[in-house]
């Protein structure tokens, strides 16, 4: 399958997004589908990391990708080239997705037969972190060119994430990026945050990240 | 002066932000103060570009910098090292500044004796673009590592900006960034957008950007 739909998702009618997100997680549990919410700044490399992750997990897991964006379908187009199921969600100008918007996407998408669905959230370190999408786990990408001070400036997203992928590590020699400092600052925000330095370009670190995903999906399907 | 205040700004009580932004521009005109609203993704290099711009313009213009952030003062601390007047605005979790929040900052700051005030907006390509801050001109930075597809994905910010600074051009050899494509995509959004490729690290392109600023400030003060 190499096509993708574009869906205009509408803001939730539910008063409590948190309760709705919990409901969505239970629905996903029933379907044995693991939903990962992937967040980052624009240009941190979400789509590139996803393409490499799809390659690495292709034999093991049935995967799908939901791309959320204000307005465009360049990401869904890129993902559809990999052959996995993909869909483009348009947020109508909004810079986040809530649980019901995510559910609308999942419904159109048809996710029940998938082991792993990745929601590529809108590129933004602020708003997406404020809304529980109903995902089983939250991951964020911080790219080396963005700098190691980001946990100081965008505390919430580091607090709500389970995993921090530090991307574009192949360009470390060209930037003043301090891996020890970013680890210290990120763990100040969230001592349980797992950190995976990764270069999608060279493949360095991809195994650890993909193994974490495999284990989390296996645990979600079994328990 | 090497100190800076931290101000918690509150959302506007005005029904029409657009009308209030126009009022603020008239107030700035009366004071002969040019306000530049500078926007970008997190980590695109706003603060670094500003520090170099301050160095370049130090002899010519009385400058000040207002740093807006969700929660932190690392940027104001960095700017205050340059010796120009600086202030940190906290938005209380909000990812944008409106005209009245900007005015609150300007009042605390004391800007009447300054030729040029730069408002470093919250790092975000979505929300800040939706609110007129009252600035005389809007500029945005897109850094080379973010990729040349951003005008396709974040149309509004390219539409509302007068200037696009393409930063970190020194790392062009290490990224698949197509300068012709970004120019084409950006001009699709806004045919009048001025584009300045700049490396704050090597200084390349800084003259053209600083000259544009000098000319705009001079025009604002004279007409």
Interface residues (C-beta under 8 A of the other chain):
Chain A: X41 X42 X43 X44 X69 X70 X71 X72 X74 X75 X93 X95 X122 X123 X124 X125 X126 X127 X130 X143 X144 X145 X146 X147 X149 X150 X152 X153 X154 X155 X156 X168 X170 X171 X174 X175
Chain B: X41 X42 X43 X44 X69 X70 X71 X72 X74 X75 X93 X95 X122 X123 X124 X125 X126 X127 X130 X143 X144 X145 X146 X147 X149 X150 X152 X153 X154 X155 X156 X168 X170 X171 X174 X175
